[in-house]
Amino acid sequence: HIFYFPFSWGGDLRPLRYKKKTHWKESSPDSEEMKALYDEKNYFYPYVHKVLYDDGEEKSMIIHWEMSCGPEARYEITVNNGGNPIRYSLKLDALNLNLYSTGVGLLSFHLTNDTNLCYSEDGTPRIMDHEDILKINQYGRRVNLPFYADKVLRTETAQKISIVGLEGFDVLSEDFNGYDVAKDFWKSASFIGKLLNDLDPDFEYSPVLDDRMFVMSWYKNSTLINEVLKDTDSWNHDANNHFWYRFLYVDSTYPTCQDAQMRAELLNQSTYKRWTGYDSLYGVSRYSMVYLTSNSVPDHLISTFRTIYARMAELVLIQRSSALKFSGRVTTVSEDLSAKDINDQVRELYKDYIVFVNNFYHKEVTSQDQGIELYEMMQKSLSLEQFVKDLDDDIGELYQYTSMVDNDRKDEKANHLNLVMSIFAPASFVAGIWGMNEMCDVYRSGTFWYQMAWIVGATVTALGFIWLIIHRKKK
């Protein structure tokens, strides 16, 4: 299982790169892990690398941080289970943090079900089944209360989520009992804040998608995959209680879509069938990417899902999160279009948006057929193409509006300048005809004031005509 928590933050990467007092560590470009990424980086086009991998450069668009997870580190989920609590204890293989220059980030928990055991309230173990896998995905991803009544009911939220055995930390735990109905909207589990604030005590963040983490999950079960593959057209799976639908759409108890035809349409849109001959099904939804396969699946296919496909999921989540953040910025700027610095705000927004479109929002990231198809499914599941198109229109309209206002201001200044020029035009005209030397002769001849009165009269007459013209236009 991989749980991804996308969030919004300030966006200035440079101070964070040099922070020393933290349990988070940057990966070195020469580390063994980076060497292991050789095949993965070869899979993606080079122009995508700068947003997928931290190269250590000062101008990077991503900083990748890792926290040391010793052999005792575990992610534990306690579920109410109808009054019979169950505790799931998963090995915490990796805890990663990616921060991006668009002002969004990803906190990811990489977990392994290494014992295949779960525990009752008195500690009695039992072997897990496929229903337990669904519960891990459903309750392990929920990082705040979806509705206040669930503080008591716990039908959607775990009783408690804990991270234990993490080096440098006491037990990080959230039981969701401290939520305040008056103020704790979109409040993420306390362990999220403690992990992020270890990077910087003043680190401010907010979730950008919803109250759930995105789920990636692979599961080997030969019996289940054979059951599912009996019907991948109408998806009539009453025998296994529609496991594939519930696995794909992260429903722990029953399919949330109760119409058979609609359920079949959704599954046909969200299921990738290329490898059904190898007893493998991939699925992509707004909430998840899952892989159901047989017990005999080759290890390299599991590795591809955990690395390459996970990297694609990260990119698509960042695209969606960044687009949502830009949408919020458009709203903020639009709230005060009369601000003195509105042009500067819009220019900065437009510049950042162009950087996002050119560097983060790619229509294709690999030349591999299955990668092209899955990436397209991921973008489609999050409605990215339409969302970015609408965002492009919104920013374009905002830019056109401020450009129009700016042009109006320039026209107004030009009109004022023309008015000033009109005031002095008669005097300039007379002086041009007589010449300055002749004006001096006029002054010595004693008729200077007579001539000045003539000039003033001509000027006043010209201003009268200008006033009449402006007055008629206003009418």
Phi, psi and omega in degrees: 000140169233128174249126179250127175250102177277140181212165177255145178211189187295314175106000180266103187285329193300313181298328184287330182297331186256010180289136186252319187277077179202155174280348176282137180235137175283145177279139179278141178299341181257010183289164178298326179297318180295325177294325180289345181275005184305309182296320181296316182291329176293336182289327185261150174301144181302328183290349178271342187301324188291347175250356178257331188230138178275111181270003177083358182283152182297328184264021180299152176266001179213142166241128180253124179242149176228147175246135183296125178245106179286180183295343182266356184288129182218152177250114187245135184235120176254124186248140181299314175055049177064032180092000177240081189304142176235139177246128176253129181239110184249143178291129177271097183286320183207147176230109188241153178223121175247129174244137186240154184291347177280358179089021175235167181210169177227123170256125186233138178248116181257115190238151175230133175277082191276340182254340185059029179237147169232170192227137176283179185298328180272005176094002180289126182274155169212158180285137180287156170235187185294333177294328178292325177299319178296320180293322178300314181292319183292309187272334180287338182270342188279114186248006165199168184293126179286328174210151193295328181298337182288351172301331178257314187291316182056040175278335181246339187245143176294155172294323180198142170238130183227147170244116184241155176073017180276126185301128178089001182229148164284183178298127174263120189217148175221123177250359175066011180281339185272007182290136181256124183298335185275340189220345189266050174284136179054033177272120182278159179308145186299329181291335174297311180297319182295322179291317181288323180287346173291334175287319180202121181302335181262013182294120180253136183211164173207143178296146183247346180259284176200205185274008183239149170277154175284140186249132163242131185210131173242147187214126175265119177201099185298322181296314183293316182295324177293323176297314183294320184288353176294334181210101177245025175246298178270345176056046177274090190243044180299330185299324180249023179054039176056048184302316185299318178298314183291325177294315183289318184260014173054055174250119188277333187248313182207160179295127180287345172259115186259004176262121186298318181293315179295321179298319178295319179297317179296318181291322177295327177287328192255357184255135179256113191257007187307324188250029179296332177294340175257022179057046181224135174232132173251147177221144180228127175226180178297337186251349192202164162224124187231161182217115177249128185210180183271169180293339185263013182299138177298145183299329185292335177288322175295318179298319178299319179295316185287340184245290186295311182290327175296323179293321177295320178298319178301314182297316181293322177296321178292322177299312180296314181296318180295318179298319177296321179293319176298321178299319176296321178294321177299316179298315181298314180296322184289342182291336180221078182287350179266003180301145183297327183260025184300321180296318179295320179298314182292320178298317179296317178298315181295319179297313180296323180294320178297320177298318179298310183297320185280335186245334184250321187266089181257140178281337180211139185236353181208161176265356181283132185304310183294327178292318178300315184291317181291321179297320177296320177296319180297313180297321180293321182297331179261011177054039187291318184300313180291322181297314180292324177298315179296320179296319178299319178295318182296314180292322178298318179294321178296319179294319178296321180297310181294327176295320179296315179298319179297319178294322178298320179295320178295320178296321180295318178295321179295322178295319177298317179296320178296324178296315178300317179297324180293324180298318184267358182298314181299316179298318179295323181295313180296316180297326179293323180289312183285326186083149183294326180296319180292327177299323177295319178297320179299318181298318181288335182282348179091002179255018185301311184292330175296316180292322179296320177299323179296318181293315180297319178298317178298320180295314180298319178300316179298318179295325177298315176299317180299317181297318179297318180297313180296318182297318180294322179296319181295325177292000000 
